Amino acid sequence: MELTPFSHDEAAEIAEDFEDLIDTEFTLGGVGYLIEDILICPFDASEREEWLAGYADGVTTMTSEEVDVYLAVSDEGGTISYMSIRNFAAEKGIGYQFP
């Protein structure tokens, strides 16, 4: 499946549609997670990794026009990781029509 970036407006709409999931627990692959936040981050993988590292440190800047939406999730031990909203929706069977 070829993923395409979202515009900032599309990403903001998606984040708003999913914002009720914040503080929701879910299980994936037998591991329990808590959704901590919904993030609009760069689409480019290397830029995204750098941005997410900055998010973890509380320092982010966005220069990219092409963005994606990710979830910040914590496992039962409190470790934060990040998951694409598209992957989350597919894994959980959420029939969301992404732009």
C-alpha positions as CSV (number, residue, x, y, z in Angstrom):
1,M,0.0,0.0,0.0
2,E,1.5,3.3,-1.2
3,L,1.0,6.0,1.5
4,T,0.7,9.6,0.5
5,P,1.3,12.6,2.7
6,F,-1.5,14.7,4.2
7,S,-1.7,18.4,4.0
8,H,-1.6,20.3,7.3
9,D,-5.4,20.9,7.0
10,E,-6.1,17.2,6.3
11,A,-3.8,16.1,9.2
12,A,-5.5,18.5,11.6
13,E,-8.9,17.1,10.6
14,I,-7.8,13.5,11.1
15,A,-6.2,14.4,14.5
16,E,-9.5,16.0,15.5
17,D,-11.5,13.0,14.4
18,F,-9.3,10.7,16.6
19,E,-8.7,13.0,19.6
20,D,-11.3,11.1,21.7
21,L,-8.9,8.2,21.7
22,I,-6.5,10.1,23.9
23,D,-6.3,8.3,27.3
24,T,-7.8,5.1,25.8
25,E,-6.2,1.7,26.4
26,F,-5.9,-0.9,23.7
27,T,-4.1,-4.2,23.0
28,L,-2.1,-5.0,20.0
29,G,-0.2,-8.2,19.6
30,G,-0.9,-9.1,23.3
31,V,0.7,-5.9,24.6
32,G,-1.4,-3.3,26.4
33,Y,-1.0,0.4,25.4
34,L,-2.4,3.7,26.4
35,I,-2.8,6.5,23.8
36,E,-1.0,9.5,25.1
37,D,-1.3,12.0,22.2
38,I,-2.1,12.4,18.5
39,L,0.8,14.0,16.6
40,I,1.1,15.8,13.3
41,C,4.6,15.1,12.2
42,P,6.7,15.1,8.9
43,F,5.8,12.5,6.3
44,D,9.4,11.9,5.3
45,A,10.7,9.0,7.3
46,S,14.1,10.6,8.3
47,E,12.5,13.9,9.1
48,R,9.8,12.1,11.1
49,E,12.3,10.2,13.2
50,E,14.2,13.4,14.0
51,W,10.9,15.2,14.8
52,L,9.7,12.3,17.1
53,A,13.1,12.3,18.9
54,G,12.6,16.0,19.4
55,Y,9.0,15.5,20.6
56,A,10.3,13.0,23.2
57,D,12.6,15.8,24.4
58,G,9.9,18.4,24.3
59,V,11.5,20.3,21.4
60,T,9.9,20.2,17.9
61,T,9.9,22.4,14.9
62,M,8.0,21.7,11.7
63,T,9.2,22.9,8.3
64,S,7.7,20.2,6.1
65,E,4.5,20.8,4.1
66,E,4.0,17.0,3.7
67,V,2.8,15.5,7.0
68,D,1.4,12.4,8.6
69,V,-0.5,11.6,11.7
70,Y,0.9,9.4,14.5
71,L,-0.1,8.2,17.9
72,A,2.2,8.5,20.9
73,V,1.5,5.4,22.9
74,S,2.9,4.1,26.2
75,D,3.1,0.4,27.1
76,E,2.5,-1.0,30.5
77,G,6.0,-0.1,31.6
78,G,5.5,3.5,30.6
79,T,7.8,3.3,27.5
80,I,6.6,5.7,24.8
81,S,6.5,4.6,21.2
82,Y,4.9,5.9,18.1
83,M,2.4,4.4,15.7
84,S,1.0,5.6,12.4
85,I,-2.7,6.4,12.6
86,R,-3.2,4.5,9.4
87,N,-1.6,1.4,10.8
88,F,-3.6,1.7,14.0
89,A,-6.9,2.1,12.1
90,A,-6.0,-0.9,9.9
91,E,-4.9,-3.1,12.9
92,K,-8.0,-2.2,14.9
93,G,-10.4,-2.6,12.0
94,I,-11.5,1.1,12.1
95,G,-13.1,1.9,8.8
96,Y,-11.8,5.5,8.4
97,Q,-11.7,7.1,5.0
98,F,-8.3,8.8,4.9
99,P,-7.9,11.6,2.3
